[in-house]
Amino acid sequence: MNAFLSQLLAGLAAGGIYASLALALVMIYRSTHHVNFAQGEMAMFSTFVASLLLQAGWPYWAAFAATVAIAFATGAAIEGLLIRRLRDAPVLAIVVVFVALLVILHSLAGWLFGYAIRAFPSPFPQAEAGYGGGLMSPHQLGAIGVTLVMLALIYLFFRYSPLGLAMRATAENPVSSRLVGVRVNRMLALGWGLAGAIGAVAGMMVAPVVFLDVHMMSGVLLYAFAAAVLGGIGSAPGAVVGGFIVGVLENLLGTYVVGAELKLTVALVLIIGVLVARPSGLFGKAIVVRV
């Protein structure tokens, strides 16, 4: 029973990270109606920046805050310099740009930081027995806490702040938003910046577990995409719920059913199953077009 609870809680810890990255995917999808395939590489690159700051002697949380700020500025710059110019481009052109951005960031990280696998420190105390009778490690518990705090802040921002409401309006109807005085371009850049910052947090939380290298976010992005599809690719609450569901399913099925070697297939089967059975996801809206 303890082994099952341990796997369940580990799944929740992983699910929080998937939920964070899925939320970043949803934020960009709602502004561009395209999936940012480079979201994982953006998070990976930000985590390498955090590693450099830590090696330079910065305290962990100072490096954490600086990395989030840098990731925010990078995301906003990508939107302003690249994505904004493709707003009216064909779908295939935008997909190619996202894939090219993935390859560029991946190669640039390898060129700058190397391809060696390195350790990334956890900000939480190390304890051999962990908490809860050994059911959870301090890092797992801390990662869940960081994720929940971040998600709560994002919810409050979008629900109650004027800027958050303007961003929601822009995502729903940019034309009408522009007519009532909302600076749509600024809101879209802000959305990309927030997505970059959220991805950076996810990268720094997962790096102590999977270690830091240029490939670290490949599997995480797949799980996050499965979470976004399950919850509804346009639904922020759905991305959060989907992230925790995917984390638990991946951990339990990987341990008791398919084995660790086939854990990634859980995400692929889930994506295919949702797209076939319920394309709008758990919380998404089905769009009906009448001709």
JOQUI-V975436 format. One record per backbone hydrogen bond with DSSP energy under -1.0 kcal/mol. NH is the residue of the N-H (numbers start at 1). CO is the residue of the C=O. Records with the same first field share a line. If there is no record, write none. Layout:
# JOQUI-V975436
NH: CO + CO
This chain:
# JOQUI-V975436
5: 1
6: 2
7: 3
8: 4
9: 5
10: 6
11: 7
12: 8
13: 9
14: 10
15: 11
16: 12
17: 13
18: 14
19: 15
20: 16
21: 17
22: 18
23: 19
24: 20
25: 21
26: 22
27: 23
28: 24
29: 25
30: 26
32: 28
33: 29
37: 35
39: 36
42: 38
43: 39
44: 40
45: 41
46: 42
47: 43
48: 44
49: 45
50: 46
51: 47
52: 48
53: 49
54: 50
55: 51
56: 52
57: 54
58: 53
63: 59
64: 60
65: 61
66: 62
67: 63
68: 64
69: 65
70: 66
71: 67
72: 68
73: 69
74: 70
75: 71
76: 72
77: 73
78: 74
79: 75
80: 76
81: 77
82: 78
83: 78
84: 79
86: 83
87: 84
89: 86
94: 90
95: 91
96: 92
97: 93
98: 94
99: 95
100: 96
101: 97
102: 98
103: 99
104: 100
105: 101
106: 102
107: 103
108: 104
109: 105
110: 106
111: 107
112: 108
113: 109
114: 110
118: 212
131: 136
136: 131
141: 137
142: 138
143: 139
144: 140
145: 141
146: 142
147: 143
148: 144
149: 145
150: 146
151: 147
152: 148
153: 149
154: 150
155: 151
156: 152
157: 153
158: 154
159: 155
160: 156
161: 157
165: 161
166: 162
167: 163
168: 164
169: 165
170: 166
171: 167
172: 168
173: 169
177: 173
178: 174
179: 175
180: 176
181: 178
182: 177
184: 182
187: 183
188: 184
189: 185
190: 186
191: 187
192: 188
193: 189
194: 190
195: 191
196: 192
197: 193
198: 194
199: 195
200: 196
201: 197
202: 198
203: 199
204: 200
205: 201
206: 202
207: 203
209: 206
210: 206
211: 207
212: 118
216: 213
218: 215
221: 217
222: 218
223: 219
224: 220
225: 221
226: 222
227: 223
228: 224
229: 225
230: 226
231: 227
232: 228
235: 232
239: 235
240: 236
241: 237
242: 238
243: 239
244: 240
245: 241
246: 242
247: 243
248: 244
249: 245
250: 246
251: 247
252: 248
253: 249
254: 250
255: 251
256: 252
257: 253
258: 253
263: 260
266: 263
268: 264
269: 265
270: 266
271: 267
272: 268
273: 269
274: 270
275: 271
276: 272
277: 273
278: 274
281: 278
282: 230
283: 231
